[in-house]
Amino acid sequence: MLHSRVLVVGTTSDYIDIIYSRHRDRAFFVTDTAERNQATEQAPPTESELVCDLSSIGETLSSLRNSLSQALIRPSGVACFDCESMPLAALIASDLGLSYPSPETINMVRNKYLTKSTWTAKGVPCPDCTIVRTESEAIDFFRLKSKPIVLKPLTGSGSEFVSLCRNELECSESIRSMAAGLASHPNIRMYPVQPDRLGGGIPRKEFLAEEFIDGREYSCDFVIDGNRIKVIRIAQKIRFVDKPFGTTTGYLLPSPLPPTISLEAFEETIHAAARALNIDRAICMLDFMVSSGGLSLIELTPRPGGDCLPPLMLHSSGFDMLGFALDFAEGGNSPIPPPRNWKQLIGLRIIATRSGVIQRLDMERAALDPRVLECDIRHEVGDRVCIAGASYDSRILGHIIFRPSDKSDIEQQCEEIESLLDLNLEYDL
């Protein structure tokens, strides 16, 4: 007898562990060999997971067909939670005749320049930007804007290699650092070595320069299904000045839109943004800024928000985003809790700012604080933390979810909670 399963493509071992524990009869995991080899969590049984080199597309597709046939699995949908795995998810869906954004659409959303140039042509508000290849081109754009600019990789995720440049020297230093770091970066799925057949640029040699928007940054998950648009959650991003530029320290959830922006106008804008990228049906994550100039969209991608957001949403409203994504992949639309059911919480990310080896890590004091609902630290004493290269994500040590004591001094409360962790790293010289 055939068993229906959603194909979960290329996600991390912690997500696999959560999804398998909650929805073990609903998912089949397509996992990269490197991810499985470094995982500390127990792997699902072989009939629920294919482990292979996901950078080899042909081998992955062939192995997947064989695995599904041997396990008597009929794929019922495709779900993906990681940016670098979305191109593969799109190809798998196309190969198996399943619903998912097309490879052309994924190429457009993975390339930050293609996204913003498409939005600009369609009248969707976003920062002015251009592609730069050299220091002189970055400096030319800086001079053109006559204000700070942001330099970042074309296809990156998070804050890796993202720089705020306030003068010409910082433009030059950023380009040199980014070019050197990307040239030897081992993650070829995040930063492809060659342009793909869809003309997505050369991510290791071409970079994005965009005008800096000075405002408050938010993150949003929403569902688009044809003409239907539904916001799932809006979270305000929390940043610390002592962290590298672009680093999100935490999220305040739920967070209302500023009074200058109505929900109706916001939904119209994000619907236009998704349709401009040929996204017709998907769960989408959106980063956007609100400044004195109004709304400005930064990035949109057809996957749910990651980091500590899924457990934060679960604590806030009981909403299981990972389960919702499986339902949605199969064509369903599970109910989303109404706004009155969401409790305001903070998801604080514990992030190392320097590379080194963890010498001491004790979370007992933090866990005992009455405000704290969850303290999830995934590293142990002896683990190496890196802030560059293949181990970049290792700098994220975990997260703490807590209920703020009041609505003021959010940053101060985050600092108080973080100070309760007894953490010591022996830094690299």
Buried (B, 14 or more C-beta within 10 A) or exposed (E): EEBEBBBBBBBBBBBBBBBBEEBEEBBBBBBBEBBBEEBEBEBBEEBBBBBBEBBEBEEBBEBBEEBBEEBEBEBBBBBBBBBBBBBBBBBBBEEBEBBBBBBEBBBBBBBBBBBBBBBBEEEBBBBBBBBBEEBEBBBBBBEEBEEBBBBBBBBBBBBBBBBBBEEBEBBBBBBEBBBEBBEEBEBEBBBBEEBBEBEBBBBBBBBBBBBBBEBBBBBBBBBBBEEEBEBBBBBBBBBBEEBBBBBBBBBBBBBEBBEEBEEEEBBEBBBBBBBBBEBBBBBBBBBBBBEEEBBBBBBBBBBBBBBBBBBBBBBBBEBBBBBBBBBBBBEEEEEBBEEEEBEEBBBBBBBBBEBBBBEEBBBEBBBEBEBBBBBBBBBEEEBBBBBEBBBBEBBBBBBBBBBBEEEEEBEEBBBBBBEBBEBBBEEEE
